[in-house]
Amino acid sequence: MFIEELDACMASRINSTTIYVHWTFSKAIKNMIEKLFFTPWDKLDLVLCVYDVTGLYFNGHESNRYVFFPINPIQTSLFIEKLDSNCTYIIDIGIHSEHGSFFALNRSNRVNLNQQSCSSNKSELDWITAPLTSMNLESDSFSTYSYYSNDLDKVKKQYE
């Protein structure tokens, strides 16, 4: 199966305080991690590390703050709720070692949790409802593009 060969972590904004994150790991990565940590995949202490990267160029180390969410090794998704709105987040999935260190395996895309949902501002949608206007083309003009008009009289004159 294709999904078994994919290493991915995708995050999506659900609303101004919730992110949905989904991840997959290939068999090759799972095998490599098992050998590196001398632990079967299903026994690893996997966590999601949610970084607040608002206003930062995130290099993997510096963030405004972060929080860990423990996950089950067979789990492939999670809704992360009650986050601060108007912040930007990046999520790493990785291993939390017994010594307290974090070993990142995969990183998500940036997700901005702005307060406003998709815009329904009328001025931004005016182009949809604006009446068609005709262009004033000269009769000897030539173009490889099509010209459409909703003025039936002009169209009839063209074929006379």
DSSP file with accessible surface (Angstrom, degrees, kcal/mol):
  #  RESIDUE AA STRUCTURE BP1 BP2  ACC     N-H-->O    O-->H-N    N-H-->O    O-->H-N    TCO  KAPPA ALPHA  PHI   PSI    X-CA   Y-CA   Z-CA
    1    1 A M    >         0   0  170      0, 0.0     3,-0.6     0, 0.0     4,-0.3   0.000 360.0 360.0 360.0 144.7    0.0    0.0    0.0
    2    2 A F  G >   +     0   0  161      1,-0.2     3,-1.9     2,-0.2     4,-0.1   0.884 360.0  59.7 -63.7 -40.6    1.2    3.5   -0.8
    3    3 A I  G >  S+     0   0   85      1,-0.3     3,-1.3     2,-0.2    -1,-0.2   0.807  96.0  63.1 -63.3 -26.9    0.3    4.9    2.7
    4    4 A E  G <  S+     0   0   73     -3,-0.6    23,-1.5     1,-0.3    -1,-0.3   0.638 103.5  49.3 -72.7 -11.7    2.8    2.4    4.3
    5    5 A E  G <  S+     0   0  120     -3,-1.9     2,-0.4    -4,-0.3    -1,-0.3   0.245  93.6  99.0-107.4  11.4    5.6    4.1    2.4
    6    6 A L    <   -     0   0   60     -3,-1.3     2,-0.6    19,-0.2    -3,-0.0  -0.840  50.0-166.3-109.7 133.6    4.7    7.6    3.4
    7    7 A D        +     0   0   68     -2,-0.4     2,-0.3    18,-0.2    18,-0.2  -0.960  37.0 142.3-112.1 108.9    6.3    9.7    6.1
    8    8 A A  E     -A   24   0A  26     16,-2.0    16,-2.3    -2,-0.6     2,-0.3  -0.990  36.2-169.3-149.9 153.7    4.0   12.7    6.6
    9    9 A C  E     -A   23   0A   6     98,-0.3     2,-0.4    -2,-0.3   100,-0.4  -0.892  17.9-179.5-145.4 111.6    2.6   15.0    9.3
   10   10 A M  E     -A   22   0A 110     12,-2.9    12,-2.6    -2,-0.3     2,-0.4  -0.955   7.2-165.5-119.2 133.1   -0.2   17.4    8.2
   11   11 A A  E     -A   21   0A   3     -2,-0.4     2,-0.4    10,-0.2    10,-0.2  -0.928   5.2-170.9-118.4 142.6   -2.0   19.9   10.4
   12   12 A S  E     -A   20   0A  62      8,-2.8     8,-2.8    -2,-0.4     2,-0.4  -0.990  25.8-117.9-134.7 141.7   -5.3   21.7    9.6
   13   13 A R  E     +A   19   0A  80     -2,-0.4     6,-0.2     6,-0.2     3,-0.1  -0.612  28.0 175.6 -75.8 127.2   -7.1   24.5   11.3
   14   14 A I  E     -     0   0A  82      4,-2.7     2,-0.2     1,-0.4    -1,-0.2   0.822  67.5 -32.8 -96.1 -47.9  -10.6   23.4   12.5
   15   15 A N  E >  S-A   18   0A  68      3,-1.3     3,-0.8   102,-0.0    -1,-0.4  -0.834  85.0 -64.4-154.1-165.7  -11.5   26.7   14.2
   16   16 A S  T 3  S+     0   0   28     -2,-0.2    70,-0.1     1,-0.2    97,-0.1   0.550 133.0  26.2 -73.4  -3.5   -9.8   29.5   16.1
   17   17 A T  T 3  S+     0   0   51      1,-0.1    66,-2.5    68,-0.1     2,-0.4   0.339 110.0  74.6-134.9   5.9   -8.7   27.2   19.0
   18   18 A T  E <   -A   15   0A   8     -3,-0.8    -4,-2.7    63,-0.2    -3,-1.3  -0.978  47.9-173.1-132.6 135.8   -8.5   23.7   17.5
   19   19 A I  E     -AB  13  80A   0     61,-2.4    61,-3.5    -2,-0.4     2,-0.5  -0.966  13.3-150.1-121.0 139.4   -6.0   21.9   15.1
   20   20 A Y  E     -AB  12  79A  66     -8,-2.8    -8,-2.8    -2,-0.4     2,-0.4  -0.943  18.4-170.9-105.2 127.3   -6.5   18.5   13.6
   21   21 A V  E     -AB  11  78A   0     57,-2.7    57,-2.2    -2,-0.5     2,-0.4  -0.967   6.6-176.8-123.4 137.2   -3.2   16.7   13.0
   22   22 A H  E     +AB  10  77A  69    -12,-2.6   -12,-2.9    -2,-0.4     2,-0.3  -0.992   7.5 178.2-131.5 140.0   -2.7   13.5   11.0
   23   23 A W  E     -A    9   0A   6     53,-2.5     2,-0.3    -2,-0.4   -14,-0.2  -0.960  12.7-169.5-143.0 156.8    0.5   11.6   10.5
   24   24 A T  E     -A    8   0A  18    -16,-2.3   -16,-2.0    -2,-0.3     2,-0.4  -0.982   7.2-157.6-141.5 150.7    2.0    8.4    9.0
   25   25 A F        -     0   0   16     -2,-0.3   -18,-0.2   -18,-0.2   -19,-0.2  -0.997  20.0-124.6-129.9 137.5    5.3    6.7    9.2
   26   26 A S     >  -     0   0    4     -2,-0.4     4,-2.3   -21,-0.2   -21,-0.2  -0.298  26.2-112.8 -72.6 161.5    6.8    4.3    6.7
   27   27 A K  H  > S+     0   0  112    -23,-1.5     4,-2.7     1,-0.2     5,-0.2   0.878 117.5  58.5 -61.1 -35.8    7.9    0.8    7.6
   28   28 A A  H  > S+     0   0   65      2,-0.2     4,-2.3     1,-0.2    -1,-0.2   0.921 107.6  44.5 -62.5 -44.6   11.5    1.9    6.9
   29   29 A I  H  > S+     0   0   44      2,-0.2     4,-2.7     1,-0.2     5,-0.2   0.924 112.9  51.6 -65.9 -43.9   11.3    4.7    9.5
   30   30 A K  H  X S+     0   0   73     -4,-2.3     4,-2.4     1,-0.2    -2,-0.2   0.936 111.8  46.9 -59.0 -44.7    9.7    2.5   12.0
   31   31 A N  H  X S+     0   0   80     -4,-2.7     4,-2.1     2,-0.2    -1,-0.2   0.915 112.2  50.0 -63.5 -42.6   12.4   -0.2   11.6
   32   32 A M  H  X S+     0   0  104     -4,-2.3     4,-2.4    -5,-0.2    -2,-0.2   0.931 112.2  47.1 -62.6 -43.6   15.1    2.4   11.8
   33   33 A I  H  X S+     0   0    1     -4,-2.7     4,-2.6     1,-0.2     6,-0.3   0.896 109.1  54.4 -67.3 -39.5   13.7    3.9   15.0
   34   34 A E  H  X>S+     0   0   61     -4,-2.4     5,-1.3    -5,-0.2     4,-0.8   0.925 112.7  43.6 -59.5 -42.3   13.2    0.5   16.6
   35   35 A K  H  <5S+     0   0  162     -4,-2.1    -2,-0.2     2,-0.2     3,-0.2   0.892 113.9  50.5 -70.6 -38.3   16.9   -0.3   16.0
   36   36 A L  H  <5S+     0   0   94     -4,-2.4    -2,-0.2     1,-0.2    -1,-0.2   0.897 122.1  31.3 -67.2 -39.8   18.1    3.1   17.2
   37   37 A F  H  <5S-     0   0   59     -4,-2.6    -1,-0.2     2,-0.2    -2,-0.2   0.379  99.5-129.3-100.9   1.0   16.1    3.0   20.4
   38   38 A F  T  <5S+     0   0  188     -4,-0.8    -3,-0.2    -3,-0.2    -4,-0.1   0.863  73.7 112.2  52.6  39.8   16.3   -0.8   21.0
   39   39 A T  S   <S-     0   0   44     -5,-1.3    -2,-0.2    -6,-0.3    -1,-0.2  -0.998  74.5-110.0-143.1 135.2   12.5   -0.7   21.5
   40   40 A P    >   -     0   0   69      0, 0.0     3,-2.1     0, 0.0     4,-0.5  -0.334  35.9-114.4 -61.8 147.5    9.6   -2.1   19.4
   41   41 A W  G >  S+     0   0   17      1,-0.3     3,-1.5     2,-0.2   -10,-0.0   0.881 114.8  56.1 -51.3 -44.7    7.5    0.7   17.8
   42   42 A D  G 3  S+     0   0   95      1,-0.3    -1,-0.3    31,-0.1    32,-0.1   0.553 106.5  51.6 -73.0  -1.5    4.4   -0.1   19.9
   43   43 A K  G <  S+     0   0  142     -3,-2.1    -1,-0.3    30,-0.1    -2,-0.2   0.411  84.5 113.4-109.7  -0.7    6.4    0.4   23.1
   44   44 A L  S <  S-     0   0   11     -3,-1.5     2,-1.3    -4,-0.5    53,-0.1  -0.364  72.4-122.1 -72.7 150.5    7.9    3.8   22.3
   45   45 A D        -     0   0  106     51,-0.2    51,-2.7    27,-0.1     2,-0.2  -0.695  41.4-175.8 -90.8  83.7    6.9    6.9   24.2
   46   46 A L  E     +C   95   0B   4     -2,-1.3    25,-2.5    25,-0.5     2,-0.3  -0.581   4.8 174.9 -84.1 144.0    5.6    9.0   21.3
   47   47 A V  E     -CD  94  70B   8     47,-2.6    47,-2.6    23,-0.3     2,-0.5  -0.970  30.4-129.0-142.1 156.0    4.5   12.5   21.8
   48   48 A L  E     -CD  93  69B   0     21,-2.6    21,-2.6    -2,-0.3     2,-0.6  -0.932  21.1-155.3-101.2 131.9    3.3   15.5   19.8
   49   49 A C  E     -CD  92  68B   1     43,-3.3    43,-2.6    -2,-0.5     2,-0.7  -0.950   6.4-159.3-108.7 114.5    5.2   18.7   20.6
   50   50 A V  E     -CD  91  67B   2     17,-2.9    17,-1.5    -2,-0.6     2,-0.4  -0.869   9.2-163.1 -99.5 115.0    3.1   21.7   19.7
   51   51 A Y  E     -CD  90  66B  18     39,-3.1    39,-1.7    -2,-0.7     2,-0.8  -0.833  17.2-140.9-100.1 135.0    5.2   24.8   19.3
   52   52 A D  E     +CD  89  65B  11     13,-2.8    12,-2.6    -2,-0.4    13,-0.7  -0.851  29.7 168.2 -88.8 111.1    3.8   28.4   19.3
   53   53 A V    >   +     0   0    0     35,-2.8     3,-2.4    -2,-0.8    36,-0.2   0.040  10.6 157.8-115.3  25.4    5.9   30.0   16.6
   54   54 A T  T 3  S-     0   0   50     34,-0.5     3,-0.1     1,-0.3    -2,-0.1  -0.270  76.1  -1.8 -56.3 123.0    3.9   33.2   16.2
   55   55 A G  T 3  S+     0   0   80      1,-0.2     2,-0.3     9,-0.0    -1,-0.3   0.569 112.6 112.3  73.9  11.1    6.1   35.9   14.6
   56   56 A L  S <  S-     0   0   55     -3,-2.4     2,-0.9     6,-0.0    -1,-0.2  -0.845  70.5-131.6-117.9 150.7    9.2   33.6   14.5
   57   57 A Y        -     0   0  218     -2,-0.3     2,-0.4    -3,-0.1     5,-0.1  -0.892  42.5-138.3 -89.9 105.2   11.2   31.9   11.8
   58   58 A F        +     0   0   17     -2,-0.9     5,-0.1     1,-0.1    -5,-0.0  -0.546  31.7 174.7 -77.7 122.5   11.1   28.5   13.4
   59   59 A N        -     0   0   80     -2,-0.4    -1,-0.1     3,-0.4     4,-0.1   0.265  60.7 -96.3-106.6   8.2   14.4   26.6   13.3
   60   60 A G  S    S+     0   0   12      2,-0.3     3,-0.1     1,-0.0    -2,-0.1   0.305 115.3  55.0  97.1 -10.0   13.3   23.7   15.4
   61   61 A H  S    S+     0   0  165      1,-0.2     2,-0.5     0, 0.0    -3,-0.1   0.694  90.7  64.4-123.2 -39.4   14.7   25.0   18.7
   62   62 A E        +     0   0  130     -5,-0.1    -3,-0.4   -11,-0.0    -2,-0.3  -0.823  57.1 146.8 -99.3 125.8   13.4   28.5   19.4
   63   63 A S        -     0   0   30     -2,-0.5   -10,-0.2    -5,-0.1     3,-0.1  -0.951  56.7-115.5-145.8 163.7    9.7   28.9   20.0
   64   64 A N  S    S-     0   0   86    -12,-2.6     2,-0.3     1,-0.3   -11,-0.1   0.874  93.8 -34.6 -66.8 -36.9    7.5   31.2   22.2
   65   65 A R  E     -D   52   0B 110    -13,-0.7   -13,-2.8    -3,-0.1    -1,-0.3  -0.950  60.8-154.3-171.3 168.5    6.4   28.1   24.1
   66   66 A Y  E     -D   51   0B 139     -2,-0.3     2,-0.3   -15,-0.2   -15,-0.2  -0.983   1.6-161.4-152.6 159.9    5.6   24.5   23.6
   67   67 A V  E     -D   50   0B  68    -17,-1.5   -17,-2.9    -2,-0.3     2,-0.4  -0.994  16.0-133.0-144.6 145.0    3.6   21.7   25.1
   68   68 A F  E     -D   49   0B  61     -2,-0.3   -19,-0.2   -19,-0.2    -2,-0.0  -0.818  12.1-167.4-100.4 141.1    3.8   17.9   24.8
   69   69 A F  E     -D   48   0B  61    -21,-2.6   -21,-2.6    -2,-0.4     2,-0.1  -0.972  21.1-134.9-123.9 112.8    0.8   15.6   24.2
   70   70 A P  E     -D   47   0B 112      0, 0.0     2,-0.3     0, 0.0   -23,-0.3  -0.408  27.6-172.0 -65.4 142.3    1.4   11.9   24.7
   71   71 A I        -     0   0   15    -25,-2.5   -25,-0.5    -2,-0.1     7,-0.0  -0.938  27.5-106.8-133.2 159.5    0.1    9.6   22.0
   72   72 A N    >   -     0   0   83     -2,-0.3     3,-1.9     1,-0.1   -27,-0.1  -0.654  29.9-124.7 -82.0 138.5   -0.3    5.9   21.4
   73   73 A P  T 3  S+     0   0   18      0, 0.0    -1,-0.1     0, 0.0   -30,-0.1   0.740 112.2  49.9 -60.1 -21.2    2.2    4.4   18.9
   74   74 A I  T 3  S+     0   0  132    -32,-0.1     2,-0.1     2,-0.0   -32,-0.0   0.569  89.6 104.9 -92.5  -6.2   -0.7    3.0   16.8
   75   75 A Q    <   -     0   0   57     -3,-1.9     3,-0.1     1,-0.1    -4,-0.0  -0.416  44.1-179.0 -71.1 146.2   -2.5    6.3   16.8
   76   76 A T        +     0   0   70      1,-0.2   -53,-2.5    -2,-0.1     2,-0.3   0.367  60.6  27.2-128.6   2.4   -2.4    8.3   13.5
   77   77 A S  E     -B   22   0A  39    -55,-0.2     2,-0.3     2,-0.0   -55,-0.2  -0.990  53.0-175.2-159.5 162.1   -4.4   11.5   14.3
   78   78 A L  E     -B   21   0A  44    -57,-2.2   -57,-2.7    -2,-0.3     2,-0.6  -0.958  23.7-134.3-160.6 140.6   -5.4   13.9   17.1
   79   79 A F  E     -B   20   0A 111     -2,-0.3     2,-0.7   -59,-0.2   -59,-0.2  -0.890  22.8-156.5 -92.0 123.3   -7.6   16.9   17.6
   80   80 A I  E     -B   19   0A   2    -61,-3.5   -61,-2.4    -2,-0.6     3,-0.3  -0.909  22.0-176.4-104.8 111.1   -5.6   19.5   19.7
   81   81 A E        +     0   0  125     -2,-0.7   -63,-0.2   -63,-0.2   -61,-0.0  -0.559  47.7  36.3-109.1 169.0   -8.1   21.7   21.4
   82   82 A K  S    S+     0   0  189      1,-0.2     2,-0.2    -2,-0.2    -1,-0.2   0.812  72.7 154.0  60.8  36.3   -8.1   24.8   23.6
   83   83 A L        -     0   0   18    -66,-2.5     2,-0.3    -3,-0.3    -1,-0.2  -0.547  53.8 -92.7 -84.9 159.1   -5.1   26.4   21.9
   84   84 A D        -     0   0   79     -2,-0.2     3,-0.5     1,-0.1    29,-0.2  -0.560  42.0-130.5 -72.5 132.8   -4.7   30.2   22.0
   85   85 A S  S    S+     0   0   29     -2,-0.3    29,-0.2     1,-0.2     3,-0.1  -0.299  87.1  41.0 -77.5 169.2   -6.2   31.9   19.0
   86   86 A N  S    S+     0   0   93     27,-4.4     2,-0.3     1,-0.3    -1,-0.2   0.774  95.9 111.3  60.8  27.4   -4.3   34.4   16.9
   87   87 A C  E     - E   0 113B  16     26,-0.6    26,-3.1    -3,-0.5     2,-0.4  -0.890  64.1-131.4-124.1 159.2   -1.2   32.2   17.2
   88   88 A T  E     - E   0 112B  21     -2,-0.3   -35,-2.8    24,-0.2   -34,-0.5  -0.940  26.8-166.0-112.5 135.4    0.7   30.2   14.7
   89   89 A Y  E     -CE  52 111B   9     22,-2.9    22,-2.5    -2,-0.4     2,-0.3  -0.895  16.9-169.7-125.7 149.3    1.6   26.6   15.5
   90   90 A I  E     -C   51   0B  10    -39,-1.7   -39,-3.1    -2,-0.3     2,-0.5  -0.985  17.6-149.4-129.6 142.8    4.0   23.9   14.2
   91   91 A I  E     -C   50   0B   1     18,-0.4    17,-2.9    -2,-0.3     2,-0.4  -0.952   8.3-167.0-121.0 128.3    3.7   20.3   15.5
   92   92 A D  E     -CF  49 107B   2    -43,-2.6   -43,-3.3    -2,-0.5     2,-0.5  -0.892   8.8-153.2-105.0 142.0    6.5   17.8   15.8
   93   93 A I  E     +CF  48 106B   0     13,-2.5    12,-3.2    -2,-0.4    13,-1.7  -0.953  40.4 121.3-110.4 133.6    5.9   14.1   16.3
   94   94 A G  E     -CF  47 104B   0    -47,-2.6   -47,-2.6    -2,-0.5     2,-0.5  -0.916  57.3 -65.3-166.2-164.4    8.7   12.3   18.1
   95   95 A I  E     -CF  46 103B   5      8,-2.5     8,-2.7    -2,-0.3     2,-0.7  -0.889  27.5-151.0-112.0 129.9   10.0   10.3   21.0
   96   96 A H  E     - F   0 102B  60    -51,-2.7     6,-0.2    -2,-0.5   -51,-0.2  -0.898  26.4-144.4 -97.4 111.9   10.2   11.5   24.5
   97   97 A S    >   -     0   0   25      4,-2.8     3,-1.9    -2,-0.7   -53,-0.0  -0.285  22.7-109.9 -77.3 164.7   13.1    9.7   26.1
   98   98 A E  T 3  S+     0   0  170      1,-0.3    -1,-0.1     2,-0.1    -2,-0.0   0.709 119.3  59.3 -65.6 -17.9   13.3    8.5   29.7
   99   99 A H  T 3  S-     0   0  160      2,-0.1    -1,-0.3     1,-0.0     3,-0.1   0.395 121.9-105.2 -91.3   1.4   16.0   11.2   30.2
  100  100 A G  S <  S+     0   0   49     -3,-1.9     2,-0.1     1,-0.3    -2,-0.1   0.437  77.4 130.5  92.9  -0.1   13.6   13.9   29.2
  101  101 A S        -     0   0   70     -5,-0.0    -4,-2.8     2,-0.0     2,-0.5  -0.481  50.1-134.5 -86.0 160.8   15.0   14.7   25.8
  102  102 A F  E     -F   96   0B  50     -6,-0.2     2,-0.6    -2,-0.1    -6,-0.2  -0.964  11.6-165.1-119.4 128.3   12.8   14.9   22.7
  103  103 A F  E     -F   95   0B  86     -8,-2.7    -8,-2.5    -2,-0.5     2,-0.2  -0.928  18.6-144.9-114.2 104.0   13.8   13.2   19.4
  104  104 A A  E     +F   94   0B  45     -2,-0.6   -10,-0.3   -10,-0.2     3,-0.1  -0.497  22.4 175.9 -73.7 137.6   11.7   14.7   16.5
  105  105 A L  E     +     0   0B  38    -12,-3.2     2,-0.3     1,-0.4   -11,-0.2   0.707  66.5   3.4-107.9 -33.7   10.7   12.3   13.8
  106  106 A N  E     -F   93   0B  35    -13,-1.7   -13,-2.5   -81,-0.0    -1,-0.4  -0.991  60.6-145.3-155.8 152.3    8.4   14.4   11.6
  107  107 A R  E     -F   92   0B 100     -2,-0.3   -98,-0.3   -15,-0.2   -15,-0.2  -0.958  13.4-138.9-126.7 141.8    7.2   18.0   11.4
  108  108 A S        -     0   0   11    -17,-2.9   -98,-0.2    -2,-0.4     2,-0.1  -0.296  30.1 -92.5 -86.0 176.0    3.9   19.5   10.3
  109  109 A N        -     0   0   61   -100,-0.4   -18,-0.4     1,-0.1     2,-0.2  -0.294  54.0 -85.2 -75.0 166.9    3.1   22.5    8.2
  110  110 A R        -     0   0  113    -20,-0.1     2,-0.4    -2,-0.1   -20,-0.2  -0.581  41.8-161.8 -75.7 142.5    2.4   25.9   10.0
  111  111 A V  E     -E   89   0B   8    -22,-2.5   -22,-2.9    -2,-0.2     2,-0.6  -0.991   4.7-155.0-130.4 123.6   -1.1   26.5   11.1
  112  112 A N  E     -E   88   0B  82     -2,-0.4     2,-1.0   -24,-0.2   -24,-0.2  -0.875   0.6-160.9 -99.2 121.5   -2.4   30.0   11.9
  113  113 A L  E     +E   87   0B   0    -26,-3.1   -27,-4.4    -2,-0.6   -26,-0.6  -0.583  22.8 174.0-100.1  69.9   -5.4   30.1   14.3
  114  114 A N        -     0   0   61     -2,-1.0    -2,-0.0   -29,-0.2   -27,-0.0  -0.371  39.4-121.4 -74.2 158.0   -6.7   33.5   13.5
  115  115 A Q  S    S+     0   0  110    -30,-0.1     2,-0.3    -2,-0.1   -99,-0.2   0.843  91.5  73.7 -67.4 -35.6  -10.0   34.6   15.2
  116  116 A Q  S    S-     0   0  156      1,-0.1    -2,-0.1  -101,-0.1     3,-0.1  -0.611  71.3-147.4 -87.5 140.0  -11.7   35.2   11.9
  117  117 A S        -     0   0   91     -2,-0.3     3,-0.1     1,-0.3    -1,-0.1  -0.171  57.6 -36.4 -84.4-167.6  -12.9   32.4    9.7
  118  118 A C  S    S-     0   0  120      1,-0.1    -1,-0.3    -2,-0.1     2,-0.1  -0.183  79.9 -98.8 -54.4 140.4  -13.1   32.6    6.0
  119  119 A S        +     0   0   62      1,-0.1    -1,-0.1    -3,-0.1    -3,-0.0  -0.316  38.6 175.5 -68.6 137.0  -14.0   36.1    4.8
  120  120 A S        +     0   0  104     -3,-0.1     2,-0.3    -2,-0.1    -1,-0.1  -0.011  29.9 147.9-121.5  24.7  -17.6   36.8    3.9
  121  121 A N    >>  -     0   0   80      1,-0.2     3,-1.1     2,-0.1     4,-0.8  -0.453  47.5-140.2 -63.8 123.5  -16.8   40.5    3.4
  122  122 A K  H >> S+     0   0  141      1,-0.3     3,-1.2    -2,-0.3     4,-0.7   0.879  98.8  59.4 -57.1 -39.0  -19.1   41.7    0.6
  123  123 A S  H 34 S+     0   0   75      1,-0.3     3,-0.4     2,-0.2    -1,-0.3   0.827 103.5  52.2 -63.7 -28.9  -16.4   43.9   -1.0
  124  124 A E  H <4 S+     0   0  111     -3,-1.1    -1,-0.3     1,-0.2     3,-0.2   0.693 112.7  45.4 -77.5 -17.7  -14.2   40.8   -1.5
  125  125 A L  H XX S+     0   0   77     -3,-1.2     3,-1.6    -4,-0.8     4,-0.8   0.414  80.9 100.8-104.4   1.4  -17.1   39.0   -3.3
  126  126 A D  H 3X S+     0   0   65     -4,-0.7     4,-1.4    -3,-0.4     3,-0.4   0.821  71.7  66.3 -57.6 -32.8  -18.2   41.9   -5.5
  127  127 A W  H 34 S+     0   0  196     -4,-0.3    -1,-0.3     1,-0.2    -2,-0.1   0.810  96.7  56.9 -61.8 -24.7  -16.4   40.4   -8.5
  128  128 A I  H <4 S+     0   0  100     -3,-1.6    -1,-0.2     1,-0.2    -2,-0.2   0.906 117.3  30.5 -72.4 -40.7  -18.8   37.5   -8.5
  129  129 A T  H  < S+     0   0  105     -4,-0.8    -2,-0.2    -3,-0.4    -1,-0.2   0.448  88.4 120.6-101.1  -1.3  -21.9   39.5   -8.8
  130  130 A A  S  < S-     0   0   56     -4,-1.4     3,-0.1     1,-0.1    -3,-0.0  -0.361  70.8-107.1 -65.1 139.8  -20.6   42.5  -10.8
  131  131 A P        -     0   0  112      0, 0.0     2,-0.2     0, 0.0    -1,-0.1  -0.343  37.7-100.8 -66.5 149.4  -22.4   43.0  -14.1
  132  132 A L        -     0   0  128     -3,-0.1     2,-0.4    18,-0.0    17,-0.0  -0.464  37.4-159.1 -67.7 140.3  -20.5   42.0  -17.3
  133  133 A T        -     0   0  124     -2,-0.2     2,-0.3    -3,-0.1    -3,-0.0  -0.950  12.1-128.4-121.0 145.1  -19.0   44.9  -19.1
  134  134 A S        -     0   0   50     -2,-0.4     2,-0.3    15,-0.1    15,-0.1  -0.660  18.5-125.6 -93.3 149.7  -18.0   44.9  -22.7
  135  135 A M        -     0   0  114     -2,-0.3     2,-1.3     1,-0.0    -1,-0.0  -0.639  20.2-121.4 -89.7 150.1  -14.6   46.0  -23.9
  136  136 A N        +     0   0  159     -2,-0.3     2,-0.3     2,-0.0    -1,-0.0  -0.698  43.8 175.1 -93.2  86.5  -14.4   48.6  -26.6
  137  137 A L        -     0   0   86     -2,-1.3     2,-0.2     4,-0.0    -3,-0.0  -0.724  29.9-122.3 -95.6 143.9  -12.5   46.7  -29.3
  138  138 A E    >   -     0   0  136     -2,-0.3     3,-1.8     1,-0.1    -1,-0.0  -0.547  23.9-120.1 -79.6 150.5  -11.7   48.1  -32.7
  139  139 A S  T 3  S+     0   0  129      1,-0.3    -1,-0.1    -2,-0.2    -2,-0.0   0.760 111.3  52.1 -66.1 -25.2  -13.0   46.0  -35.6
  140  140 A D  T 3  S+     0   0  127      2,-0.1    -1,-0.3     0, 0.0     2,-0.2   0.326  83.7 116.6 -94.8  10.9   -9.5   45.4  -37.1
  141  141 A S    <   -     0   0   69     -3,-1.8     2,-0.4     2,-0.0    -4,-0.0  -0.504  47.5-162.1 -76.7 146.0   -8.1   44.2  -33.8
  142  142 A F        +     0   0  185     -2,-0.2     2,-0.3     2,-0.0    -2,-0.1  -0.991  15.3 163.5-131.1 139.2   -6.9   40.6  -33.7
  143  143 A S        -     0   0   68     -2,-0.4     4,-0.1     2,-0.2    -2,-0.0  -0.992  41.1-135.9-149.1 152.1   -6.2   38.4  -30.8
  144  144 A T  S    S+     0   0  120     -2,-0.3     2,-0.3     2,-0.1    -1,-0.0   0.526  86.9  86.7 -84.1  -5.7   -5.7   34.7  -30.1
  145  145 A Y  S    S-     0   0  188      1,-0.1     2,-0.2    -3,-0.0    -2,-0.2  -0.650  85.5-111.4 -91.6 152.3   -7.9   35.1  -27.1
  146  146 A S        -     0   0   88     -2,-0.3     2,-0.5     1,-0.0    -2,-0.1  -0.543  22.3-149.3 -81.3 147.8  -11.7   34.8  -27.3
  147  147 A Y        -     0   0   90     -2,-0.2     2,-0.4    -4,-0.1    -4,-0.0  -0.980  14.1-169.0-119.8 124.5  -13.8   37.9  -26.7
  148  148 A Y        -     0   0  188     -2,-0.5     2,-0.3     2,-0.0    -2,-0.0  -0.904   4.7-177.3-115.4 145.0  -17.3   37.3  -25.2
  149  149 A S        -     0   0   35     -2,-0.4   -15,-0.1   -15,-0.1    -2,-0.0  -0.991  28.3-153.9-139.4 147.1  -20.1   39.8  -24.9
  150  150 A N  S    S+     0   0  102     -2,-0.3     2,-0.9     1,-0.0    -1,-0.0   0.267  72.9 102.7 -99.4  11.5  -23.5   39.8  -23.4
  151  151 A D     >  -     0   0   56      1,-0.2     4,-1.7     2,-0.0     3,-0.3  -0.811  54.2-169.4 -96.6  99.5  -24.6   42.5  -25.8
  152  152 A L  H  > S+     0   0  108     -2,-0.9     4,-2.6     1,-0.2     5,-0.2   0.854  82.0  58.3 -61.7 -34.9  -26.6   40.6  -28.5
  153  153 A D  H  > S+     0   0  108      1,-0.2     4,-2.2     2,-0.2    -1,-0.2   0.916 106.5  48.1 -63.6 -41.9  -26.8   43.5  -30.9
  154  154 A K  H  > S+     0   0   90     -3,-0.3     4,-1.5     2,-0.2    -1,-0.2   0.899 111.4  50.7 -65.2 -36.2  -23.0   43.8  -31.1
  155  155 A V  H  X S+     0   0   47     -4,-1.7     4,-0.9     1,-0.2    -2,-0.2   0.933 110.2  49.0 -68.5 -42.9  -22.8   40.1  -31.7
  156  156 A K  H >< S+     0   0  113     -4,-2.6     3,-0.8     1,-0.2     4,-0.3   0.908 108.3  54.0 -61.5 -42.4  -25.3   40.2  -34.5
  157  157 A K  H >< S+     0   0  147     -4,-2.2     3,-1.1     1,-0.2    -1,-0.2   0.841  99.9  62.9 -61.3 -32.7  -23.5   43.1  -36.1
  158  158 A Q  H 3< S+     0   0  135     -4,-1.5    -1,-0.2     1,-0.2    -2,-0.2   0.852 107.3  42.6 -62.0 -31.6  -20.3   41.1  -36.1
  159  159 A Y  T <<        0   0  182     -4,-0.9    -1,-0.2    -3,-0.8    -2,-0.2   0.367 360.0 360.0 -99.4   6.1  -21.9   38.5  -38.5
  160  160 A E    <         0   0  184     -3,-1.1    -3,-0.0    -4,-0.3    -4,-0.0  -0.457 360.0 360.0 -83.9 360.0  -23.7   41.0  -40.8
